[in-house]
């Protein structure tokens, strides 16, 4: 679980640093993080490897991460359409 938490922290840093200049970059972000084969989905799949006593805590961390990515996507979508 420690490794997963570190991965999530690294992805959060990546997401926080992300800045889109056009709609194409916003779409690439969506596919990379929120798409069917994206990072969020992959991390959700790791839930089965988390011990029973840590599932609730890890589930909340994953949910926060997903919301973080979705909010960044929404903000990027808005700002890129303002620019274009």
N, C-alpha and C positions, 0 to 999 in steps of 0.2 A: 504493500500500500504506500510505503514511503516513496518509492520510485514513481508511482502514479501521481502522488501529490506534487512531486518535483516537476513532472511533466506538465501538470496543469498550471503550475506557477510559471513555467517557461512559456507556455502558450499564452497565458494572460499577459505576460510582458510583450510578446509578439503582437497580440491583439491591440494592446494599449498604444503601441508604437505605430500601428498601421494608419496610414493616411492615403485615402484614395483621391486621385485627381480626375478620374472619369468613371463612367458606369461600368466599363469593362473590368476595371480593378475591383469595383464593388462586387460584381458578379463572381469574380475569381475568389474573393474573400468568402463569399457565401458558400461556394462549392467546397473550398478547402476546409472550412470550419463547420458549416451547417448542412452541407449536402448529405445525400444518402450514404455516401462512402466517406464522409468527412470525419474530422478529428473528434467532434462531440459524439457522434454515433459510435466511433471506435472506442472512446473512453467509456461510454455507457455499456458497451459489450464487455468491458473489463469487470463490471459489477459482479459477474459470476465468480470471479477469482478472489473477491474480498470476503474475509471471514464474517460470519454471521453477526458477531458483536460490533463490527465496524460498518456494516451495511448502511445503517441509518445515517451515521455521520458522513460517510463517503457519498451517499445519495444526495445529501444536502450540498456538499461541496460541488458535486457534478451539476446539480440544478443551478447553483450560483454561477458556475462557469458557463453553462449554456445561456443563461440570461445575460451574462456579461458579453458573450459573443453576439447574441441577438441584438442587444442594445447598441453595440458598436456597429453592427451591420446597418441597423435602422438609421443611426446618426450619419454613417458614411453615405448611405443612399440619399439622405436629405441634402447633405453638403455637396455631393457630387452633382445632383440635379440643380442645385443653386449655381454651381460653377458653369455648368454646360448650358 
